[in-house]
């Protein structure tokens, strides 16, 4: 079905299926491509069939951006019952990863017992923890709290200000 000018409207009061043995494309050279953009409260499934596949969203050219909005229900990534890694950010180049939650707390590993590792011990890796006037607390319950360095220095209150250090 083609048209030289004007719209093509397909409407079904029942199921509408599009299937192809070859490539199936949906493109627009002059406007937004809307999928599920009517005010109908129905789920949208992408790649949920029982087949192994890679799903790619977005591309890496120029100022391309992927925006994920979750409404009041939030956004969940990799939360099914299958153990798998979830990678956020890239491992090449000098790009940064920003985790921000407005005025809400950022929580890492708070739902089940696990080891949380931040940083690594290779090359010039550093981990900086900065806090404002709220300070910071490090708590261990019935465990060991260790500050260790291979060949470096551990400094407590290394600035010129008068500071009280309590060791109990």
C-alpha positions as CSV (number, residue, x, y, z in Angstrom):
1,X,0.0,0.0,0.0
2,X,1.5,3.4,-1.0
3,X,0.2,6.9,-1.3
4,X,1.7,9.8,-3.1
5,X,0.4,12.3,-0.5
6,X,-1.9,12.0,2.5
7,X,-2.2,9.6,5.4
8,X,-2.6,5.8,5.5
9,X,-4.7,4.7,8.4
10,X,-5.0,1.1,9.5
11,X,-7.5,0.4,12.2
12,X,-8.6,-2.9,13.7
13,X,-11.3,-3.8,16.2
14,X,-9.4,-7.0,16.9
15,X,-5.7,-8.1,16.8
16,X,-3.4,-6.6,14.2
17,X,-0.2,-8.4,13.5
18,X,2.8,-7.3,11.5
19,X,5.3,-10.1,10.8
20,X,8.1,-10.5,8.3
21,X,10.6,-13.3,7.4
22,X,13.0,-10.5,6.4
23,X,13.8,-7.1,7.9
24,X,10.9,-5.2,9.4
25,X,11.5,-1.4,9.7
26,X,9.5,1.5,11.1
27,X,10.9,4.8,10.1
28,X,9.9,8.5,9.7
29,X,11.9,11.0,7.8
30,X,9.8,14.0,8.9
31,X,8.4,13.3,12.4
32,X,8.5,11.5,15.7
33,X,7.9,7.7,15.7
34,X,5.3,7.1,18.4
35,X,4.8,3.6,19.9
36,X,2.2,3.3,22.7
37,X,1.7,7.1,22.8
38,X,-2.1,7.0,23.0
39,X,-3.6,7.4,26.5
40,X,-4.3,3.6,26.8
41,X,-3.2,1.8,29.9
42,X,-1.6,-1.2,28.2
43,X,1.9,-2.7,28.7
44,X,4.5,-2.5,25.9
45,X,6.6,-5.6,25.4
46,X,9.8,-5.5,23.4
47,X,11.8,-8.6,22.9
48,X,9.9,-10.7,25.4
49,X,9.5,-13.8,23.2
50,X,11.2,-17.0,24.3
51,X,14.3,-16.4,22.0
52,X,17.8,-15.4,22.8
53,X,18.4,-11.9,21.4
54,X,20.3,-8.6,21.9
55,X,18.1,-5.6,22.3
56,X,19.8,-2.3,21.4
57,X,18.2,1.1,22.1
58,X,19.9,4.3,20.9
59,X,23.2,4.7,19.2
60,X,26.6,6.3,20.0
61,X,26.9,9.0,17.4
62,X,27.2,12.7,18.2
63,X,24.7,14.1,20.7
64,X,22.4,11.0,20.8
65,X,20.8,10.5,24.2
66,X,18.6,7.8,25.7
67,X,16.0,9.1,28.2
68,X,14.1,6.6,30.5
69,X,11.2,8.0,32.5
70,X,9.4,5.9,35.1
71,X,6.6,8.0,36.6
72,X,5.8,7.4,40.2
73,X,6.4,3.6,39.9
74,X,10.1,4.1,39.2
75,X,12.6,2.3,36.9
76,X,13.8,-1.2,37.4
77,X,16.8,-2.7,35.6
78,X,17.8,-6.3,35.8
79,X,15.6,-7.3,38.7
80,X,14.3,-10.7,37.6
81,X,15.2,-13.9,39.4
82,X,18.0,-14.8,37.0
83,X,21.5,-14.0,38.3
84,X,23.2,-11.7,35.7
85,X,25.5,-8.7,35.8
86,X,24.0,-5.2,35.3
87,X,26.5,-2.8,33.8
88,X,25.9,0.9,33.8
89,X,28.4,3.2,32.1
90,X,31.3,2.2,29.9
91,X,34.7,0.8,30.6
92,X,36.6,2.7,27.9
93,X,37.4,6.3,27.6
94,X,37.0,9.1,30.2
95,X,33.3,9.2,30.5
96,X,31.8,9.6,34.0
97,X,28.8,7.9,35.8
98,X,26.5,10.2,37.7
99,X,24.1,8.8,40.2
100,X,21.7,11.4,41.6
101,X,18.3,11.3,43.2
102,X,17.5,14.9,43.9
103,X,16.9,15.2,47.6
104,X,16.3,11.5,48.1
105,X,18.9,9.1,49.5
106,X,21.1,7.0,47.3
107,X,21.2,3.4,48.6
108,X,23.6,0.7,47.4
109,X,23.1,-2.9,48.5
110,X,20.5,-2.3,51.2
111,X,18.1,-5.2,50.5
112,X,20.1,-8.4,51.1
113,X,23.4,-9.3,52.6
114,X,26.3,-8.9,50.2
115,X,29.9,-7.6,49.8
116,X,30.0,-4.1,48.2
117,X,33.3,-3.2,46.5
118,X,34.0,0.4,45.3
119,X,37.1,1.0,43.2
120,X,40.0,-1.4,42.5
121,X,43.6,-1.7,43.4
122,X,45.2,-1.3,40.0
123,X,47.0,1.8,38.6
124,X,46.1,5.2,39.8
125,X,42.6,4.4,41.0
126,X,41.3,6.6,43.8
127,X,38.1,6.7,45.8
128,X,37.0,10.0,47.3
129,X,34.2,10.4,49.8
130,X,33.1,14.0,50.3
131,X,30.4,15.0,52.7
132,X,28.9,18.4,53.5
133,X,27.9,19.6,57.0
134,X,25.9,16.4,57.6
135,X,29.2,14.5,58.1
136,X,29.5,10.8,57.5
137,X,29.2,7.7,59.6
138,X,30.8,4.3,59.0
139,X,29.2,1.5,61.0
140,X,29.9,-2.2,61.3
141,X,27.8,-4.5,63.4
142,X,29.7,-7.5,64.9
143,X,32.3,-7.1,62.2
144,X,35.7,-5.7,61.6
145,X,36.3,-2.1,60.3
146,X,39.7,-1.9,58.7
147,X,41.6,1.0,57.2
148,X,44.6,-0.4,55.3
149,X,47.1,0.8,52.8
150,X,49.8,-1.2,50.9
151,X,52.7,1.3,50.9
152,X,50.9,4.6,51.3
153,X,49.9,6.7,54.2
154,X,46.7,6.8,56.3
155,X,46.0,10.4,57.4
156,X,43.5,11.5,60.0
157,X,42.7,15.2,60.1
158,X,45.6,16.1,57.8
159,X,44.6,19.8,57.5
160,X,45.7,22.7,59.7
161,X,42.4,23.1,61.6
162,X,42.2,22.0,65.3
163,X,40.4,18.6,65.3
164,X,39.6,16.1,68.0
165,X,40.1,12.4,67.2
166,X,38.5,9.9,69.5
167,X,39.7,6.3,69.4
168,X,37.9,4.0,71.8
